[in-house]
Protein backbone atom coordinates (compact mmCIF):
# COMPACT_ATOMS: atom_id res chain seq x y z
CA UNK A 1 0.00 0.00 0.00
CA UNK A 2 2.95 2.32 0.62
CA UNK A 3 4.08 1.95 -2.99
CA UNK A 4 0.56 2.89 -4.11
CA UNK A 5 0.81 6.04 -2.00
CA UNK A 6 4.13 6.87 -3.64
CA UNK A 7 2.71 6.41 -7.13
CA UNK A 8 -0.32 8.56 -6.38
CA UNK A 9 1.89 11.32 -4.94
CA UNK A 10 4.07 11.27 -8.06
CA UNK A 11 0.99 11.63 -10.29
CA UNK A 12 -0.49 14.49 -8.30
CA UNK A 13 1.17 16.09 -5.30
CA UNK A 14 -0.73 15.63 -2.09
CA UNK A 15 -2.64 18.71 -0.96
CA UNK A 16 -3.92 17.24 2.31
CA UNK A 17 -1.83 15.33 4.77
CA UNK A 18 -2.84 11.97 6.18
CA UNK A 19 -4.94 10.39 3.41
CA UNK A 20 -6.27 7.04 4.45
CA UNK A 21 -5.71 3.91 2.39
CA UNK A 22 -9.29 3.68 1.18
CA UNK A 23 -9.37 7.17 -0.30
CA UNK A 24 -6.04 6.59 -2.06
CA UNK A 25 -7.31 3.32 -3.51
CA UNK A 26 -10.55 4.97 -4.70
CA UNK A 27 -8.55 7.73 -6.35
CA UNK A 28 -6.36 5.12 -8.04
CA UNK A 29 -9.45 3.31 -9.37
CA UNK A 30 -10.85 6.61 -10.64
CA UNK A 31 -7.63 7.20 -12.59
CA UNK A 32 -7.82 3.72 -14.11
CA UNK A 33 -11.47 4.22 -15.04
CA UNK A 34 -10.67 7.55 -16.68
CA UNK A 35 -7.84 6.01 -18.72
CA UNK A 36 -10.02 3.08 -19.80
CA UNK A 37 -12.83 5.38 -20.99
CA UNK A 38 -10.33 7.55 -22.84
CA UNK A 39 -8.89 4.47 -24.61
CA UNK A 40 -12.35 3.19 -25.58
CA UNK A 41 -13.32 6.58 -27.04
CA UNK A 42 -10.16 6.67 -29.16
CA UNK A 43 -10.69 3.15 -30.55
CA UNK A 44 -12.59 3.17 -33.87
CA UNK A 45 -15.78 1.18 -33.82
CA UNK A 46 -15.93 -1.82 -36.13
CA UNK A 47 -18.89 -1.93 -38.45
CA UNK A 48 -20.79 -5.19 -38.63
CA UNK A 49 -20.15 -7.20 -41.77
CA UNK A 50 -22.71 -6.76 -44.53
CA UNK A 51 -25.14 -9.64 -44.79
CA UNK A 52 -24.83 -11.57 -48.00
CA UNK A 53 -27.90 -12.66 -49.83
CA UNK A 54 -28.04 -16.37 -50.73
CA UNK A 55 -27.20 -17.16 -54.34
CA UNK A 56 -30.22 -17.59 -56.62
CA UNK A 57 -30.61 -21.06 -58.01
CA UNK A 58 -31.33 -21.56 -61.68
CA UNK A 59 -34.75 -23.06 -62.35
CA UNK A 60 -34.67 -26.47 -64.02
GIBELFEN-V733250 format. One record per pair of residues at least 6 apart in sequence whose ideal C-beta (glycine too) atoms are under 8 Angstrom apart, sorted by sequence separation. I is the first residue (numbers start at 1). GAP is how many residues later the second one is. D is the distance in Angstrom with one decimal. If there is no record, write none. Layout:
# GIBELFEN-V733250
{{I	GAP	D} {I	GAP	D}}
This chain:
# GIBELFEN-V733250
{{8	6	7.9} {5	14	7.6} {8	16	5.5} {5	19	5.8} {8	19	6.2} {1	20	5.4} {4	20	6.1} {8	20	6.2} {11	20	7.1} {4	21	7.0} {7	21	7.7} {1	23	7.8} {4	24	6.3}}
